[in-house]
Amino acid sequence: YIIWKKNMLQKADTEVGTEGIWKDQNKEYDIKVDPKQEYRASEIKLLSCSRPHSRAFHCSWIAWVVGFSVWFAIVPLLSEIQKTIPSITKRDLWTSNIMSVSGTILVRFCLGPACDKYGARILFTFLLCLSAIPSALTGIIQSANDLIVLRLFIGIAGGGFVLCQFWSSCMFTKEVVGTANAYVAGWGNVGGGLTQLLIGSILFPFFKTLFDNDGIRTTAQVSELAWRTVSIVPATIAVITGIIIYFVSDDTPQGNYTELKKQKTSTSSTDMTTTFWVGVNNRNTWILFFQYFCCFGVELTMNNAAALYFHERFGQNTENAAAIASIFGWMNLFARALGGTLSDFMNTKMGMKGRIIVLTFCLIMEGLLVFVFANTTNLIGSIVSM
């Protein structure tokens, strides 16, 4: 993916002329841009929502928050699903976790080259609407196989990470793109904490109250009705978000891909297969693949297992376990942004070597803290180390 993104920047510099600006030739940007980098923004205005740069920035992280929420909406409900369907074992739950990630991996491989051809905006709309379908069908689960297959298709939503990174790379210059990418990815990953809190600690008990019906139903029946219907909420939000970003945002600083094609200034002429193999045949791709496998692998494991872990190890109920597990996701509010900012700072001092130092340090610290978390035997210590 890193190679695809690099190719995108290079193609923009070599294939597209510097004539024209965003849509209206007489319209000026409300942000500092670099004409030599195809009018990408050279600064980030967090409080602005103007088109095209700032609008795309905010649409990117919001869409990723929603996608991440759809991806993990079922996680805080797993203990309840297991109670309703006792034949689902702990091994089945872990298998469903694996399949959720597997679905994401396959989709991400496809979305990288697809971004070069179609842009992130249209693909985000398609991804959110498509992943909303299996998420809304959570209530049809009757067996372990149903759970595993459903989570495989829900994993489609995890491909949104590629889209948000690609989109911000199209909008911001190389001097600030690290920070921009860190913000949209980090704020987007907050969805992991948001969905734990929203689904497990707020909507699930709210739906239980709705279905309580003055004590006519048993507690087990109420809980079952709640978990079978609550995932409709994030699915609906995903569809609405996908439709909105399609109409209110732009693919690039100079307009949408369809418009650029008509003007013969599109940056998407490269064949998807060619772009894919350029990335596959570069050894740096696989080095970064292994590093990302380690760091994001830990994050996915925590997002998938934290609620169950606190439920089983420390006896927390579904609502409390979800609230505690959400803390991990909320750390993305500052953690990823801090990483991107440090990376950009070290890049100005030492070039790419500086970025590698920041990455290596973060990976080492993460590995050490995983050991600390695994060997902590009290609740407070587990929360702090998490």
Helices and strands as residue ranges (DSSP letters): H 2-15, E 33-34, G 35-37, E 40-41, H 53-72, G 75-77, H 78-84, H 90-118, H 120-136, G 137-140, H 144-154, G 155-159, H 160-171, H 177-189, H 191-195, I 196-203, H 204-212, G 213-215, H 219-229, H 232-248, H 257-262, H 272-280, H 283-313, H 318-330, G 331-333, H 335-350, H 352-374, H 379-385
